[in-house]
Amino acid sequence: MREINRRLVAIIALCLMLAATAAAQTKAASDDLQLKADERLNAAVKANQFSGAVFVARDGRVLLSKGYGMANLEDEVPNTPQTKFRLGSITKQFTATAIMMLQEQGKLSVQDSICKYVADCPAVWQPVTLHHLLSHTGGVPNFTSFPDYQKTMALPTSVEALVGRFKDKPLDFQPGEKWSYSNSGYVLLGHVIEKVSGKSYEAFLQENIFTPLGMKNTGYDHNAQVLPHRAAGYLPQGGTMVNARYLDMTIPFSAGALYSTVEDLYLWDQALYTEKLISKKSLDLMFTPVKNNYGYGWGMGNQRGLKVIAHSGGIDGFVTFIARYPDVKAVVIVLCNNQRANPQAVANDLAKLALADKMTPAADEKANSTKQ
């Protein structure tokens, strides 16, 4: 009995030692990452090239969560990990998930024609399926590229009127033939969500995604709403910063109207490793490229030998990027309220620092290593 107790004590001591070692290694990696991030991003803030919040996690451990620059320049309020940023097109992955939820509930199929859900549907839309819209292969012209968009972006609209802006336009190509990014397609998907669920797009996401995941700082942005910790959007101009143009948030709708924080998006990232929201089968479908390495609301790629699932966002005053590295369970999130920032470049740099031991060195780095 004493021998068993001694062995048990030894095992517990070993486990504690390993845990302490892992914690020390995590802290060292976090400290090193923060020092390097501070050096680069503080310099970018001074040059009016960055303002926002960044987040890096790996294997369930947070390595970096920090804000840089100002959330509000006029009141000198700094950005923090709790600052709320408009997401732009990162919204699309939530829209895609909502469609998959409704498919699992038997309320729709991604192979359905969009005409099943649109009144007075144009004949040319008959072959356009939800699958096409999710993967940007439907050929529905992108309304944010229309010549009159700048004149209409500040005007409140209804979903029906928004759809009406592109309803009478010919398709850019036959469905499934090509890939072309279309905010119009994701507006149509939001319309489908409302029609099928009987709830507003905002209410459906709140009840089925944000609340279940504890994403208390995420939602549909409204211009008139007083939203605590909301970042203002800025645009560098002539060596200074100016307020971004006004955009009525009824316009981006299900293609880009959500706001969130880096910390809430981490909850989202972690949920995508589980079946809390949708089944593995549905997740696999979302993460399977259709054309141009794009699935449903996500783009797929490779960064120095690591698979990456990512998406960017851009909306007046804000640019965003989220990159997931499923093979090492890592995520990098960059949310900016400086429209000229390059969140993807920042995310790539942070990933190279945090995942250096898992990435294949670039050719020039191998050459330098050989010379040494």
N, C-alpha and C positions, 0 to 999 in steps of 0.2 A: 504493500500500500504506500509506504514512504517513497519507494522507487518511482511509482506512478506519479505521486505528487511532485517529486523533484523534476520528472520529465515534463509535467504539465507547466510547472513554474518556468522551466527552461524555454518551452515553446512560447509561453506568453511573453517572456522577456525578449525572445527573438522577434516576435511580431511587433512588439513595441519599438524595438530598435530599428526594424525595417520601416515602420511607419514614420519614426522620427527622421530617418535618413531621407525618405521620400519627401517629407515636409520641408526638410532643409534644402533639398535639391530644387523643389518647386519654388521656394522663396528666393533662392539664388538666381534661378532662371527668370523669375518675375522681376527681381531687382535689376538684372542686367537688361531685360527687355524694356523696362520703364526708363532707364537711363538713356538708352539709345533712342527710344521713341521721343522722350523729352527733347533731346538734342535736335532731332530732325523736325519735329512738329512745332516746337517753339520758334525755330528759325522760320518755318513756313508761315506761322501766324504773323510774325513781324513783317514779312514780305507781302502780306495780304493774300497769301496763297492757300491758307487753311484756317478753318474755324469749325470746331465740332467735337465729337466724342468718339473714342475708339474702345474696342473690347476684343480681347484675345483669350481663348480658353482651349485647353487640351486635356483629354482624358478626364473630364469632369472637374479640372482645376482651373480656376481663373488666374491668368498670368498678368493681365493688364485690363484695367477698367478706369478710364480717365477722360476728363474734358479738357479742351484747349481753346483758347480764344473766348470770345464773348457770345452769350446767348442773346443778349440785348446790349448793343453798343451805347444807346442813349442813356440807359440806366446803369450801365457798367455791371451787368449781371453775367458772371462767368458760366461757360458751359460745364456741365457735370455729367456723370453717367445717368443721372435722373432727368436730364433735359429732354424734352419732347421735340422731335424733329419730324417734319413732313417726310414721308418715305418715297413719294413718287412711285415708280413702277415696281418697287419691292411689294407693293400692294397686290400685284398680280398673282403671287404665289398663294396668298390667302384666298383670292377669288377662285383659283384653280382647286384648292383644297375643299372649298365649299361645294364646288361642282362634284367632286369625287364623293363627298359626304352624301349628297342628294342621290347620286347614282347607287351608292350602297344601300340607301333607304328605298330603292326601287322607284324613285320618283322621276327619274330621267335616265337616259343613256347617252354617253358621249358620242355615240353614232347617230343620235337623233339629228334631223335637219333643224336648223335654226328657225325655219318657217313653222315648225310645230309650236313655237312660243311667241311669234311676232304677228300681230294683227296686220292685215293687208300686206303680207310679206311679198317683196319683189320676186318675180319669177326667177331672176338670176341667182337668188339666194337659195333656191330649193336644194341644190347639191351641197351647200355649205353646212357642215356638221359642227357640233360642239367640239369635237376632236380637232377640226381644222382651226377653230377660233382659239382654242387652248394653245395650239402649237404655232400660231401665226402663219398658217398655210391656207387660210380661207380666201385670200384675195380681196377681202373687204377693205376699201381704201381708208387710210389713216386720217381721221378728221383733224388731228392736231397739225397736219401738214398742209391743210387747205389754205389758200391765200387770204381768206377772211378770218382766220383763227385769231389773229392778234386783236381784231376789232370786237370779237365776240367772247373772248376769254373772261371778261369781267362781268358778263351778264348772267344772272341766275337762270337756271333752266330746269325743266323736268326731264326725267329719263326718256319719256316718249319724244319730247322735242329734241333731245340730244341725239337719239337714234335717227330722228328725222333729218338731221344735218347731213347724213351720208346714205340715207335709205334709197335715194333716187340716183345714186351714182353707179356707174358700171363697175364690175369687178376688175381689179388690176390684173388678174390672171385666173385661170381655171382652178378651182379648189384642189389642193394637194399637189399642184404642179410645181410651185415655188415656195419660197419662204420670204415673208416681208412683214416686219414689225408693225402691228396694228393696234393702236389704242381703241379703235372702233370695235374690234373683235372682243376685247375685254369689257367694254361697255355693254355689248350685247349679252355677254355672260352674266353680268350683274343683273340685267333685266330678267334673264332666265331664272336666276336665284330668287328674285323677288316674286316672279309669277308662280314658280313651282312651290316655294315654301310658304307663300302667303304672308311673308314678313318683309320689312325693308331690308336692303342689303346690310345696312348698319346693324340692325337688330339681330339678323341671322348670324353675323360674325361675332357679335358680342356674346350671344347666348351659346353658340356652339364651338367657339374657338377661344376667345379672349378670357371669358369668365372661367371655363374649365381649366385653362392653363395658368390661371392667376396673373394674367397680363393686365394689371390694373392701370398701367400707364400707356395703353394702346387703344386706339379708337378711330372713328371717322372724324376728320377735322371739319369744323364749321367756322366760317369767318367771324360770325358774331359771338361765338362762345368765348367766355372768359376761361381760359385753360391754364391752370397753374404750371409753371416751369416750361412754358412753350417758348421755343427759340424763334426769334425773328429771322427772316430770310434776307440775305444781303448779296450785293453784286459789286465786285471791285470796279472802280471807274476813275481813271485819271489819277492813280496813286492814292485814292481814298475809297471808302465803302459807301454805297448808297442802298436805300431800301429797294428790295426787289419789286417788280411789277405786281399789281394786284391781280389775283386769280380767284374767281369765285369757285368755291370748292364743290359746287354741284357739277362743274365741268369735268374734272378728272374721274369722279365717281369710282367705279370698281376697277378702273385702270390705274388709279394713282392717288386716291384721296385719304389714305390712312396716315396716322402719325404713330410714333412709338419711341422707345428709348433703347439704347444698346443693351441694357439689362433685360428688358422685356423680350427683345429679339433672341437673347440667349435662351430664355425659357422656350421660345418657339423652336429654336434649333434642337434643343434637347428632346422636345416632344416628337420630333421627326425621326428619332431613333426608336420610337415606341409605336404602339398601335392605339394610343389614347384617343386619337381623332379619327383616323382611317386605317384600314388594314394594310398589311405589308404589300399585298397585291396592288392596291391603289397607289401606294407610295412608289413602288417599282415602276408603275406606269407613268407617274409624274416625272420620274427621274430617267426615263428612257428617251433618248433623242429621237426626234421625228425627222426634222431637216435642220441644217445649219447648227447642229449640236444643241438644239433646243427641244425640251420636253414640254411639260405643262407648267408654265410660270417659273421655270428654272432653265438656266443654260448649263451645259456640261463641258468640261475641259480637263486639261492636265497642266499642272505647274511643277516643273522639275521632277517628273516621275510620280507625282501624287495626283490622284483623281480629285477634281474640285467641282463642286456643284454651287453655282453662284448666280447672282443677279444684281444689276445696277438699278439706280433710280435717279430721275432728274425732274424737278418741278421748280418753278420760279423761286429762286433764292435758296434752293436746297439740292444737294447731290448726295447719293447714298450708295453703299455697296455691302453685300453680305456674301461671304465665301465659306463654304463648308467642306471639310476634308474628312469624309466618312471613314477612310481607311485608318486614320489615326484619331478619329473622334475629336477633331479640332474645328474651331470656327473663328473667323475674323470678321468683325462688324465695324464699319466706318460710316458715321452719319455726320453730314456737314451742313452748316447754314451759310456757307460761302459758295455761291453758284459756280465760281471758276476753279474750285478745288478739284483735285483728281483723286476721289476716294478709292478707286481701283488700284492706282499706283501705290497709295498709302497701304492698302490692305495687302498687296503683293509683297511690299517691303517688310511689313510686320510678320507675314507668314514665313518669309525667308529667315527672319531672325528666330521665330519661335519654333520652326520645324526644320531647322538646318540639319539635324541629325537624321531626318527621314527623307530629305530631298536630295536629288542628284545634283551635284555642282554643275554650274554652267561651264561651257567649254573654256572661256577665258579664265575662270577660277581654277580649273584643272591645270591649265598651262602655267599659271602663276605658282601653283603648288609644286609643279614639277621643277620649275626654275629654282625654287627655294631649296 
